[in-house]
Amino acid sequence: MSEQYAIETISLTKAFKDWWGRTKVLAVDDLNLKIKRNEVYGLLGPNGSGKSTTIKVLLSLLHPTKGKSFILGGDSREKRIAERIGFLPEESYLYKYLSAKETLKFYGNLFGIPSKVLNMRIESLLDMVGLSAVANRPIGTFSKGMQRRIGLAQALVNDPDVLILDEPTSGLDPIGTRQIKDLIKKLAGRGKTVLMCSHLLADVEDVCDRICVLYGGRVQCEGIVKDLLRQTGKKQIIAENIQEEALEQACSVIQQAGGSCEVSSPQFRLEDLFIEVVEKAQNEKVATGGAYSTGKIGSFLGEKQQEDKTDKVLDELVSADVAKQEETEKTRPEPETRQAEPEENKQVLSELVKEDESKEEKTKQADDELTPAKEEKKKQKPVKDDVLKDLMGDDDA
Ligand SMILES: Nc1ncnc2c1ncn2[C@@H]1O[C@H](COP(=O)(O)OP(=O)(O)OP(=O)(O)O)[C@@H](O)[C@H]1O
């Protein structure tokens, strides 16, 4: 076991046995994975190659037949490790009569997240996955893609350090897929480790740093995606504003030097074209009853570019960062019994509340541009203000 790896398996083997104890299926066979912190790692393979079994063993949902596995240097059965993991199963088993908001509240409560922090997280998670406008609708009425989105929000409610995502983009439309891919990259940029399984190879190619391909429970190929896909022995020149004549000359120079030359125009990806078309419809305010995301990552998950001063202080003071509370876990105070913040912090917070109010004024105009998410938001009191006021001991709240 090494602390430097977020996920590690050592000769991990899982055999499913029959009634007589004879090996029926060798689902995972001598698997040695070393996934570094901060890495996005793709576990690939055809149906039945052992991906889900590996994940189940990692999460201690199955006992290995042989070998060991570690997450964050420990056993995922330990509470201190388990609460630092976020898991999106292939099929999310969510209670269909609960609304999106209630579902996230339920899972947040399981992690013991203080209610004010949880409310703030729920709001930003719903916005992030594009479900703010349907926050109070029962999940049973959601489309497959919308259920996937709520499943992902649930996996992130505890701000985990390690995210295990089984088919994170399945059922999502191209916009949702792009958003989830961006989110995964941003989370990795924030220091989180992501292990994902997917059959959608284009998505894997877009987000994963490294991949391994399983077949028959064994690793057949592993490496950095860019290295694996590089066509050695070939070079590509992308030229813009070049005359046909100059192109012919360039080709003849290459051919004279003994090389072969092929001229073609680079193509846009269908994903880019689709997104452009839908964004145009959104800008033209074409009505939709489906998911709508502003594309903003939850501030508690910490998008660096969008992290303003307020978010930083909030992160430090109130995020109740469950993932990093190993030491404080036993002594975590309830919000009511939370000790008074140092005077200095109160001052900073007081400034930030003012700052936030003036910012609100400035952004008011922009907010007039209504989206379903914004409409819903408008009806609610901003949770961030509540938290700030609460921290400052504002009795009016
Ligand atoms: N509970 C079980 N009992 C017996 N065999 C099982 C069990 N679970 C999985 N297997 C077998 O183990 C092998 C690996 O299955 P696994 O679900 O890990 O594959 P996978 O790579 O996740 O496939 P998919 O891409 O279809 O999700 C398969 O042959 C499967 O039939």
The ligand as a MOL file (V3000), in Angstrom:
LIG
                    3D

  0  0  0     0  0            999 V3000
M  V30 BEGIN CTAB
M  V30 COUNTS 31 33 0 0 0
M  V30 BEGIN ATOM
M  V30 1 N -22.8080 -12.0760 -8.9080 0
M  V30 2 C -22.2440 -12.7180 -9.9220 0
M  V30 3 N -22.2750 -14.0570 -10.0000 0
M  V30 4 C -21.6930 -14.7110 -11.0050 0
M  V30 5 N -21.0220 -14.1250 -12.0100 0
M  V30 6 C -20.9670 -12.7850 -11.9970 0
M  V30 7 C -21.5670 -12.0090 -10.9610 0
M  V30 8 N -21.3130 -10.6970 -11.2170 0
M  V30 9 C -20.6100 -10.6580 -12.3530 0
M  V30 10 N -20.3920 -11.8970 -12.8150 0
M  V30 11 C -19.6380 -12.2530 -14.0180 0
M  V30 12 O -18.3620 -11.6550 -13.9290 0
M  V30 13 C -17.9260 -11.2250 -15.2170 0
M  V30 14 C -17.5770 -9.7600 -15.1420 0
M  V30 15 O -18.7660 -9.0300 -14.9310 0
M  V30 16 P -18.7770 -7.4500 -14.7260 0
M  V30 17 O -20.1720 -7.0700 -14.3600 0
M  V30 18 O -17.6980 -7.0810 -13.8080 0
M  V30 19 O -18.4230 -6.9480 -16.1980 0
M  V30 20 P -18.4070 -5.4780 -16.7870 0
M  V30 21 O -17.1000 -5.3070 -17.4390 0
M  V30 22 O -18.7890 -4.5070 -15.7540 0
M  V30 23 O -19.5460 -5.5690 -17.8890 0
M  V30 24 P -20.5390 -4.4520 -18.4640 0
M  V30 25 O -19.7370 -3.6490 -19.4300 0
M  V30 26 O -21.5690 -5.2690 -19.1650 0
M  V30 27 O -21.0970 -3.6720 -17.3340 0
M  V30 28 C -19.0610 -11.5490 -16.1760 0
M  V30 29 O -18.7760 -12.7580 -16.8040 0
M  V30 30 C -20.2660 -11.6920 -15.2750 0
M  V30 31 O -21.1840 -12.6010 -15.7940 0
M  V30 END ATOM
M  V30 BEGIN BOND
M  V30 1 1 1 2
M  V30 2 1 2 3
M  V30 3 2 2 7
M  V30 4 2 3 4
M  V30 5 1 4 5
M  V30 6 2 5 6
M  V30 7 1 6 7
M  V30 8 1 6 10
M  V30 9 1 7 8
M  V30 10 2 8 9
M  V30 11 1 9 10
M  V30 12 1 10 11
M  V30 13 1 11 12
M  V30 14 1 11 30
M  V30 15 1 12 13
M  V30 16 1 13 14
M  V30 17 1 13 28
M  V30 18 1 14 15
M  V30 19 1 15 16
M  V30 20 2 16 17
M  V30 21 1 16 18
M  V30 22 1 16 19
M  V30 23 1 19 20
M  V30 24 2 20 21
M  V30 25 1 20 22
M  V30 26 1 20 23
M  V30 27 1 23 24
M  V30 28 2 24 25
M  V30 29 1 24 26
M  V30 30 1 24 27
M  V30 31 1 28 29
M  V30 32 1 28 30
M  V30 33 1 30 31
M  V30 END BOND
M  V30 END CTAB
M  END
